[in-house]
Amino acid sequence: MTNPSWLKIVLKLEQRHSDVFRDLVTLAACVCSSGQREDEYRRTAGKYKPEELSGLCEAFGDLMRLKLEDPFLDLFSATYMERLSTHARQHLGEVYTPGSVALLMTKLVMHPPEPGETLKVAEPAVGSGTLVLAAAQALEDLGVSRLHMQVVATDLNPFAVDMALVNLGLAGIPAVVRHGNSLTGQVFHKYPTPAWHFTCPYSGEPGTQSLQGGDVLGMLRLTAPLPVRAAG
């Protein structure tokens, strides 16, 4: 399977830097965090020379392009699991659900919200966001926009939080992604996606409030003070 362009850039930069994959996800998460993480963005970007940072911006543009083509694509889970050693997987207890399985599971239980309501989804161990992406796809397959969802997604792993924030943020899914412990109820940080500010009740008419790729770019530009450029 051919590596996507963003991963090729990461692999090239890894000849000079460690943690490039994590840094790319961190930078993308900062852009999707509705302006809450500007200092972290600058701190992470400061590790790279201007020409290297330009490469990371190009990689982010490719992530956006992939999401514009398929908003329900999980950008990161395969790469993340491939990079985890067997020992790390056993120690962390992390298992990521394949997208096809997630879609089947959600289609078995998904139903549209009642008119005048939003569909509330809670995901206590969000990982990279695969199940939430599948829920949004299942809802849209019923003719209902993902803008009629309200998602609260939590994970104890801060890197999983960032992966989910990018996956859901670039998909235009209204969500608050939380770094926290679902068992104890502790919440350390919470980040609304750009679409969270645009969620709206379901009118009862299928096909209304359809969300296009350009709408997601507009949401990012309205909610993120950090540079956002279109792919291409």
PALUM-225267 format. One line per 5 residues: number of its first residue (from 1); their letters; for each residue x negated, y, z negated of N, C-alpha, C. Coordinates in Angstrom, 1 decimal. Atoms other than C-alpha are relative to their C-alpha. Example, Ala and Ser with C-alpha at 12.3 -4.5 7.8 and 13.67 -1.06 7.14 Angstrom:
REM residues 2
1 = as = -0.9 -1.2 0.0 -12.3 -4.5 -7.8 -0.9 1.2 0.0  0.9 -1.1 0.0 -13.7 -1.1 -7.1 0.8 1.1 -0.8
***
This chain:
REM residues 232
1 = mtnps = -0.8 -1.2 0.0 0.0 0.0 0.0 -0.9 1.2 0.0  0.8 -1.2 -0.1 -1.4 3.4 1.0 0.2 0.9 -1.1  -0.1 -1.0 1.0 -2.1 5.9 -1.7 0.6 1.2 0.5  -0.5 -1.3 -0.4 -0.1 9.1 -1.5 -1.1 1.0 0.0  1.1 -1.1 -0.2 -2.0 12.3 -0.7 -0.4 0.5 -1.4
6 = wlkiv = 0.3 -0.5 1.3 -1.8 13.5 -4.3 -1.0 -0.9 -0.8  0.9 1.0 0.7 -3.5 10.3 -5.6 -1.4 0.0 0.6  1.3 0.0 -0.7 -6.2 10.5 -3.0 -0.8 1.2 -0.5  0.6 -1.1 0.6 -7.0 14.0 -4.3 -0.5 -0.2 -1.4  0.4 0.4 1.4 -7.1 12.7 -7.9 -1.2 -0.9 0.1
11 = lkleq = 1.1 0.9 -0.1 -9.4 9.9 -6.9 -1.3 0.7 0.4  1.2 -0.8 -0.4 -11.8 12.3 -5.2 -0.5 0.8 -1.1  0.4 -0.9 1.1 -11.9 14.7 -8.1 -0.6 -0.8 -1.2  0.5 0.8 1.1 -12.5 11.8 -10.5 -1.5 -0.4 0.2  1.4 0.2 -0.2 -16.0 11.5 -9.0 -0.8 1.0 -0.8
16 = rhsdv = 0.7 -1.0 0.8 -16.8 14.6 -11.0 0.6 0.3 -1.4  -0.7 -0.2 1.2 -14.2 14.7 -13.8 0.7 -1.2 -0.5  -0.9 1.1 0.6 -12.5 12.3 -16.2 1.4 0.6 -0.2  -1.3 -0.4 0.3 -8.8 12.5 -16.9 0.7 0.9 1.0  -0.6 -0.8 -1.0 -7.9 14.1 -13.6 1.5 -0.3 0.2
21 = frdlv = -1.4 0.3 -0.1 -4.6 12.2 -13.4 0.8 0.6 -1.1  -0.7 -0.6 1.2 -3.6 13.3 -16.9 0.1 1.5 0.2  0.0 -1.5 -0.1 -4.6 16.9 -16.1 1.0 0.5 1.1  -0.9 -0.4 -1.0 -2.6 17.0 -12.9 1.5 -0.1 -0.6  -1.3 0.1 0.6 0.5 15.7 -14.8 0.2 1.1 -1.0
26 = tlaac = -0.2 -1.1 1.0 -0.1 18.2 -17.6 0.3 1.3 0.7  -0.2 -1.2 -0.8 -0.4 21.1 -15.1 1.4 0.1 0.5  -1.3 0.0 -0.5 2.8 20.0 -13.4 1.1 0.1 -1.0  -1.0 -0.1 1.1 4.6 19.6 -16.7 0.1 1.4 -0.5  0.0 -1.4 0.4 3.6 23.1 -17.7 0.8 0.8 0.9
31 = vcssg = -0.8 -0.8 -1.0 5.2 24.5 -14.5 1.4 -0.3 -0.2  -1.4 0.4 0.2 8.4 22.5 -15.3 0.6 0.3 -1.4  -0.4 -0.1 1.4 8.6 23.5 -18.9 0.7 1.4 -0.4  -0.7 -1.3 0.2 10.5 26.8 -18.4 -0.8 1.0 -0.8  0.8 -1.1 0.5 7.6 29.0 -19.4 -0.5 -0.2 -1.4
36 = qrede = 0.4 0.2 1.4 6.8 27.4 -22.8 -1.5 -0.4 -0.1  1.3 0.6 0.1 3.3 26.1 -22.0 -1.1 0.8 0.8  0.9 -0.8 -0.8 1.4 29.0 -20.3 -1.5 -0.2 -0.5  1.3 0.2 0.5 -1.6 28.7 -22.6 -0.6 -1.3 0.3  0.5 1.3 -0.3 -1.9 25.0 -22.1 -0.4 -0.1 1.5
41 = yrrta = 0.2 0.0 -1.5 -1.7 25.5 -18.3 -1.4 0.6 0.2  1.3 -0.7 -0.2 -4.6 28.0 -18.4 -1.2 -0.7 -0.6  1.1 0.7 0.7 -6.7 25.9 -20.8 -0.3 -1.2 0.9  0.3 1.2 -0.9 -6.3 22.8 -18.5 -0.6 0.4 1.3  0.5 -0.5 -1.3 -6.9 24.7 -15.3 -1.4 0.5 -0.1
46 = gkykp = 1.3 -0.6 0.2 -10.0 26.3 -16.8 -1.1 -1.1 0.0  1.0 1.1 0.0 -11.8 22.9 -16.8 -0.5 -0.2 1.5  0.3 0.2 -1.4 -12.0 23.1 -13.0 -0.5 1.2 0.7  0.5 -1.0 -0.9 -13.9 25.1 -10.4 1.2 0.5 0.9  -1.1 -0.5 -0.8 -11.7 27.3 -8.1 0.4 -1.0 1.2
51 = eelsg = -0.3 0.9 -1.1 -12.1 24.9 -5.2 0.7 -1.4 -0.5  -0.6 1.2 0.5 -11.2 21.9 -7.4 1.5 0.3 -0.4  -1.3 -0.4 0.4 -8.2 23.7 -8.8 0.9 0.1 1.2  -0.8 -0.1 -1.3 -7.1 24.4 -5.2 0.5 -1.4 0.4  -0.3 1.4 -0.3 -7.2 20.6 -4.7 1.2 -0.5 -0.9
56 = lceaf = -1.0 0.4 0.9 -5.0 20.1 -7.8 1.4 0.7 0.4  -1.2 -0.7 -0.5 -2.5 22.7 -6.4 0.5 -0.7 1.2  -0.4 0.7 -1.2 -2.5 20.8 -3.1 0.7 -1.3 -0.5  -0.6 1.2 0.5 -1.8 17.6 -5.1 1.4 0.3 -0.6  -1.3 -0.3 0.5 1.1 19.3 -6.9 1.0 0.3 1.1
61 = gdlmr = -0.9 -0.3 -1.1 2.5 20.5 -3.6 0.4 -1.3 0.6  -0.4 1.3 -0.6 2.5 16.8 -2.4 1.0 -0.6 -0.9  -1.1 0.5 0.9 4.4 15.8 -5.6 1.3 0.6 0.3  -1.3 -0.6 -0.4 7.0 18.4 -4.7 0.5 -0.4 1.3  -0.4 0.4 -1.3 7.1 17.3 -1.1 0.7 -1.4 -0.2
66 = lkled = -0.6 1.3 0.2 7.8 13.7 -2.2 1.3 0.1 -0.7  -1.3 -0.1 0.7 10.5 14.8 -4.6 1.1 0.7 0.9  -0.9 -0.5 -0.9 12.1 16.9 -1.9 0.6 -1.0 1.0  -0.4 1.1 -0.9 12.2 13.8 0.3 0.9 -1.0 -0.7  -0.7 1.0 0.8 13.5 11.5 -2.5 0.0 0.5 -1.4
71 = pfldl = 0.0 -0.5 1.3 14.5 13.3 -5.7 0.0 -1.1 -1.1  -0.1 1.0 1.0 15.0 10.0 -7.5 -1.2 -0.9 0.0  1.3 0.7 0.0 11.5 8.7 -6.8 -0.7 0.2 -1.3  0.9 -0.1 1.2 9.4 7.9 -9.9 -1.4 0.1 0.5  1.3 -0.4 -0.6 6.2 9.6 -9.0 -1.2 -0.8 -0.7
76 = fsaty = 1.1 0.3 0.7 4.0 8.2 -11.7 -0.1 -1.4 -0.6  0.1 1.2 0.9 4.9 4.9 -13.4 -0.9 -1.1 0.6  0.9 1.1 -0.5 3.1 2.5 -11.0 -1.5 0.4 -0.2  1.4 -0.5 0.2 -0.1 4.6 -11.2 -0.4 -0.1 -1.4  0.3 0.0 1.4 0.1 4.9 -14.9 -0.2 -1.4 -0.5
81 = merls = 0.1 1.3 0.4 0.7 1.2 -15.5 -1.3 -0.7 0.6  1.2 0.5 -0.6 -2.1 0.3 -13.1 -1.3 0.4 -0.7  1.1 -0.5 0.6 -4.5 2.4 -15.0 -0.1 -0.4 -1.5  0.1 0.5 1.3 -3.6 1.0 -18.4 -0.6 -1.4 -0.1  0.5 1.4 0.2 -5.7 -2.0 -19.5 1.0 -0.9 -0.6
86 = tharq = -0.9 1.0 0.6 -4.0 -5.2 -20.6 0.1 0.3 -1.6  0.1 -0.3 1.5 -5.2 -4.4 -24.2 0.9 1.2 -0.3  -0.8 -1.2 0.3 -3.7 -0.9 -24.1 1.5 -0.2 0.2  -1.4 0.3 -0.1 -0.4 -2.2 -22.8 0.6 -0.7 -1.2  -0.4 0.8 1.2 -0.2 -4.7 -25.6 0.0 0.9 -1.3
91 = hlgev = 0.1 -0.9 1.2 -1.3 -2.1 -28.2 1.1 1.0 0.0  -1.0 -1.1 -0.1 1.1 0.6 -27.0 1.4 -0.6 0.1  -1.4 0.6 -0.2 4.0 -1.8 -26.3 0.8 0.6 1.1  -0.6 -0.7 -1.1 4.7 0.0 -23.1 0.3 -0.9 1.2  -0.4 0.7 -1.2 6.7 -1.7 -20.3 0.9 0.9 0.8
96 = ytpgs = -0.8 -0.9 -0.8 8.0 0.4 -17.4 0.9 -0.8 0.9  -1.0 0.7 -0.8 11.2 -0.7 -15.7 -0.1 0.3 1.5  0.0 -0.3 -1.5 11.1 -1.1 -11.9 1.2 0.8 0.4  -1.1 -0.9 -0.5 13.3 1.5 -10.1 1.2 -0.8 0.4  -1.1 0.8 -0.5 15.4 -1.2 -8.4 0.8 -0.6 -1.1
101 = vallm = -0.7 0.5 1.1 16.2 -2.8 -11.7 0.7 1.1 -0.8  -0.6 -1.1 0.7 16.9 0.5 -13.4 1.3 0.5 0.8  -1.1 -0.5 -0.8 19.3 1.5 -10.5 1.2 -1.0 -0.2  -1.0 1.1 0.2 21.2 -1.9 -10.8 0.6 0.2 -1.4  -0.5 -0.1 1.4 21.5 -1.4 -14.6 1.0 1.2 -0.2
106 = tklvm = -0.8 -1.2 0.2 22.9 2.1 -14.4 1.2 -0.1 0.9  -1.2 0.1 -0.8 25.3 1.3 -11.6 1.1 -0.9 -0.6  -1.0 0.9 0.7 26.9 -1.4 -13.8 0.8 0.8 -1.0  -0.7 -0.7 1.1 27.8 1.2 -16.4 0.4 1.5 0.3  -0.2 -1.4 -0.3 27.9 4.6 -14.7 1.4 0.3 0.4
111 = hppep = -1.3 -0.5 -0.4 31.1 6.5 -14.3 0.0 1.5 0.0  0.0 -1.5 -0.1 31.9 10.2 -13.4 0.5 0.6 -1.3  -0.5 -0.7 1.2 32.5 12.7 -16.2 1.5 0.3 0.3  -1.4 -0.5 -0.1 36.1 13.8 -16.9 0.0 1.4 0.6  0.0 -1.4 -0.4 37.1 17.0 -15.2 -0.1 1.0 -1.1
116 = getlk = 0.2 -1.0 1.0 35.9 20.0 -17.2 -1.1 -0.5 -1.0  1.0 0.5 0.9 33.2 17.9 -18.9 -1.3 -0.3 0.8  1.3 0.5 -0.6 29.5 17.0 -18.3 -0.3 -1.4 -0.5  0.4 1.3 0.4 28.1 13.5 -18.4 -1.2 0.0 -0.9  1.1 -0.1 0.9 25.9 13.2 -21.5 -0.7 -1.3 -0.1
121 = vaepa = 0.8 1.2 0.0 23.0 10.8 -21.4 -1.1 0.1 -1.0  1.1 0.0 0.9 20.6 9.9 -24.2 -0.9 -1.1 0.3  1.0 1.0 -0.3 17.4 8.1 -23.5 -1.1 0.1 -1.1  0.9 -0.1 1.2 15.4 7.3 -26.7 -1.4 -0.4 0.3  1.4 0.3 -0.3 12.3 5.9 -25.0 -0.1 0.2 1.5
126 = vgsgt = -0.2 -0.4 -1.4 12.2 7.7 -21.7 -1.1 -0.5 0.9  1.1 0.3 -0.9 8.8 6.7 -20.4 -0.2 1.0 1.0  0.1 -1.0 -1.0 8.3 8.3 -17.1 1.3 0.5 0.6  -1.3 -0.5 -0.4 12.0 8.8 -16.7 0.8 -0.8 1.0  -0.6 0.8 -1.1 12.9 5.9 -14.4 1.5 -0.3 -0.2
131 = lvlaa = -1.4 0.2 0.3 16.2 5.1 -16.1 0.9 1.2 0.2  -0.7 -1.2 -0.2 17.3 8.7 -16.0 0.1 0.3 1.4  -0.1 -0.2 -1.4 16.4 9.0 -12.4 1.0 -0.9 0.7  -0.9 1.0 -0.5 18.4 5.9 -11.7 1.4 0.4 -0.3  -1.3 -0.5 0.4 21.4 7.3 -13.6 0.5 1.1 0.9
136 = aqale = -0.4 -1.1 -0.8 21.3 10.5 -11.6 0.3 -0.5 1.4  -0.2 0.5 -1.4 21.1 8.5 -8.3 1.4 -0.7 0.0  -1.3 0.8 0.0 24.0 6.2 -9.4 1.2 1.0 -0.1  -1.1 -1.0 0.1 26.1 9.3 -10.3 0.2 0.7 1.4  -0.1 -0.6 -1.3 25.4 10.9 -6.9 0.6 -0.9 1.0
141 = dlgvs = -0.6 1.0 -0.9 26.3 7.7 -5.2 1.5 -0.1 -0.1  -1.4 -0.1 0.2 29.7 8.2 -6.7 0.6 1.3 0.5  -0.5 -1.3 -0.5 29.9 11.6 -5.1 0.0 1.2 -1.0  0.1 -1.0 1.1 29.1 13.6 -8.3 -1.4 0.5 -0.1  1.3 -0.7 0.1 26.2 16.1 -8.5 -0.6 -0.3 -1.3
146 = rlhmq = 0.7 0.2 1.2 23.5 15.5 -11.0 0.0 1.3 -0.9  -0.1 -1.2 0.8 24.1 19.1 -12.1 1.1 -0.1 -1.1  -1.1 0.2 0.9 27.1 17.7 -14.0 -0.5 -1.0 -1.2  0.6 0.8 1.1 24.7 15.7 -16.3 -0.6 0.9 -1.1  0.8 -0.6 1.0 23.2 16.7 -19.6 -0.8 -1.1 -0.7
151 = vvatd = 0.8 1.1 0.5 20.3 14.5 -20.6 -0.9 0.4 -1.2  0.9 -0.2 1.1 18.4 14.3 -23.9 -0.9 -1.2 0.0  0.9 1.1 -0.2 15.3 12.2 -23.3 -1.2 0.2 -1.0  1.0 0.0 1.0 12.7 11.3 -26.0 -1.1 -1.0 0.2  1.0 1.1 0.1 9.4 9.5 -26.2 -1.1 0.4 -1.0
156 = lnpfa = 1.1 -0.2 1.0 6.6 9.1 -28.8 -1.3 0.3 0.6  1.2 -0.2 -0.7 3.9 9.2 -26.2 0.0 1.3 0.7  -0.1 -1.3 -0.6 3.2 12.8 -25.3 -0.3 0.0 1.5  0.3 0.0 -1.5 1.8 11.8 -21.8 1.3 -0.5 0.7  -1.3 0.5 -0.6 5.1 9.9 -21.1 0.9 1.2 0.1
161 = vdmal = -0.8 -1.2 0.0 6.9 13.1 -22.1 -0.3 0.9 1.2  0.4 -0.8 -1.1 4.9 15.0 -19.5 0.4 -0.6 1.4  -0.4 0.7 -1.2 5.5 12.4 -16.8 1.5 0.1 0.3  -1.5 -0.1 -0.1 9.3 12.4 -17.5 0.4 1.5 0.3  -0.3 -1.4 -0.3 9.3 16.2 -17.5 -0.2 0.4 1.4
166 = vnlgl = 0.3 -0.3 -1.4 7.8 16.4 -14.1 1.0 -0.8 0.9  -0.9 0.8 -0.8 9.9 13.6 -12.7 1.5 0.5 0.0  -1.4 -0.5 0.1 13.2 15.0 -14.0 0.1 1.5 0.4  0.0 -1.4 -0.4 12.2 18.7 -13.5 0.0 0.2 1.5  0.1 -0.2 -1.5 11.3 18.3 -9.8 1.2 -0.7 0.7
171 = agipa = -1.3 0.7 -0.6 14.5 16.1 -9.3 1.2 0.9 -0.2  -1.1 -0.9 0.3 16.7 19.0 -10.5 1.0 -0.6 -0.9  -0.9 0.7 1.0 18.1 16.9 -13.4 0.1 0.9 -1.2  -0.1 -0.8 1.2 19.4 19.0 -16.3 -0.3 -0.9 -1.2  0.5 0.8 1.1 17.5 17.6 -19.3 -0.8 0.8 -1.0
176 = vvrhg = 1.0 -0.5 1.0 15.7 18.4 -22.5 -0.8 -1.2 -0.3  1.0 1.1 0.2 12.6 16.2 -22.7 -0.7 0.3 -1.3  0.6 -0.2 1.3 11.4 15.7 -26.3 -1.1 -0.9 -0.3  1.0 0.8 0.6 8.2 14.6 -27.8 0.4 -0.3 -1.5  -0.6 0.3 1.3 9.5 12.8 -30.9 0.1 -1.5 -0.2
181 = nsltg = -0.2 1.4 0.4 10.2 9.6 -32.7 1.5 -0.3 -0.2  -1.5 0.2 0.0 13.7 8.3 -32.0 0.4 -0.9 -1.2  -0.3 0.8 1.1 13.5 5.9 -34.9 0.2 0.8 -1.3  -0.1 -0.8 1.2 12.9 8.5 -37.6 0.7 1.3 0.2  -0.7 -1.2 -0.3 14.6 11.4 -35.8 -1.0 1.2 0.0
186 = qvfhk = 0.9 -1.2 -0.1 11.4 13.6 -35.8 -0.1 0.5 1.4  0.2 -0.6 -1.3 11.1 16.0 -32.9 -1.2 1.0 -0.2  1.1 -0.8 0.1 7.7 17.6 -32.4 0.0 1.2 1.0  -0.2 -1.0 -1.0 8.3 19.5 -29.2 1.2 -0.4 0.9  -1.1 0.2 -1.0 11.2 19.9 -26.7 -0.1 1.0 1.1
191 = yptpa = 0.2 -0.8 -1.2 11.1 21.1 -23.2 1.2 -0.1 0.9  -1.1 0.1 -0.9 14.2 21.9 -21.1 -0.6 0.1 1.5  0.3 -0.1 -1.5 13.9 21.3 -17.3 0.6 1.2 0.5  -0.6 -1.2 -0.6 14.6 24.2 -15.0 1.5 -0.2 0.2  -1.4 0.2 -0.3 18.0 22.6 -14.1 0.9 0.0 -1.2
196 = whftc = -0.7 0.0 1.2 19.0 22.5 -17.7 0.8 1.3 -0.1  -0.6 -1.3 0.1 19.9 26.2 -17.4 1.1 0.2 1.0  -1.0 -0.1 -1.1 22.2 25.5 -14.4 1.0 -1.1 -0.1  -1.0 1.1 0.1 24.2 22.5 -15.6 1.4 0.6 -0.1  -1.3 -0.5 0.0 27.9 22.9 -15.2 1.0 -1.1 -0.1
201 = pysge = -1.1 1.0 0.1 31.2 21.0 -16.0 0.4 -0.5 1.4  -0.5 0.6 -1.2 32.5 18.6 -13.4 1.4 0.5 0.3  -1.3 -0.6 -0.4 35.5 20.1 -11.4 1.0 -1.1 0.2  -0.9 1.1 -0.4 36.9 16.7 -10.6 0.1 -0.3 1.5  0.0 0.2 -1.5 36.3 17.1 -6.9 -1.4 -0.5 0.4
206 = pgtqs = 1.3 0.6 -0.4 33.6 14.7 -5.6 -0.6 0.9 1.1  0.7 -0.7 -1.0 30.9 16.4 -3.5 -0.2 1.4 -0.3  0.2 -1.4 0.3 31.1 19.8 -5.2 -1.4 0.2 -0.7  1.3 -0.3 0.6 27.9 21.5 -6.5 -1.1 -0.9 0.5  1.1 0.8 -0.5 25.7 19.5 -4.2 -1.3 0.7 -0.1
211 = lqggd = 1.3 -0.6 0.3 22.1 20.1 -5.0 -1.0 -0.4 1.1  1.0 0.2 -1.1 19.5 20.6 -2.2 -1.4 0.2 -0.5  1.4 -0.2 0.4 15.7 20.6 -2.3 -0.3 1.5 -0.2  0.3 -1.5 0.1 15.6 24.4 -1.8 0.6 0.5 -1.3  -0.5 -0.5 1.3 17.8 24.8 -4.9 -0.9 -0.3 -1.1
216 = vlgml = 0.9 0.4 1.0 15.3 22.9 -7.0 -1.2 1.0 0.0  1.1 -1.0 -0.1 12.5 25.2 -5.8 0.4 1.3 -0.6  -0.6 -1.3 0.5 14.7 28.2 -6.6 0.0 0.0 -1.5  0.0 0.1 1.4 15.2 26.9 -10.1 -1.4 0.1 -0.7  1.3 -0.1 0.5 11.5 26.5 -10.6 -0.5 1.4 0.0
221 = rltap = 0.4 -1.4 -0.1 10.8 30.0 -9.5 0.6 0.9 -1.0  -0.7 -0.9 0.9 13.4 31.5 -11.7 -0.4 -0.3 -1.4  0.2 0.3 1.5 12.4 29.7 -14.9 -1.5 -0.2 -0.3  1.4 0.2 0.3 8.6 29.3 -14.5 -0.8 1.2 0.4  0.8 -1.1 -0.3 6.3 32.3 -14.8 -1.3 -0.4 0.6
226 = lpvra = 1.3 0.5 -0.6 3.4 30.1 -13.5 0.2 -0.1 1.5  -0.1 0.1 -1.5 2.6 29.9 -9.8 0.7 -1.3 0.5  -0.7 1.1 -0.7 4.9 27.7 -7.8 0.0 0.2 1.5  0.0 -0.1 -1.4 4.3 27.1 -4.2 0.7 -1.2 0.6  -0.7 1.1 -0.6 6.3 25.0 -1.8 -1.1 -0.9 0.7
231 = ag = 0.8 0.9 -0.6 4.8 21.9 -0.3 -0.1 0.3 1.5  0.1 -0.1 -1.5 3.5 21.8 3.3 -1.1 0.9 0.4
***
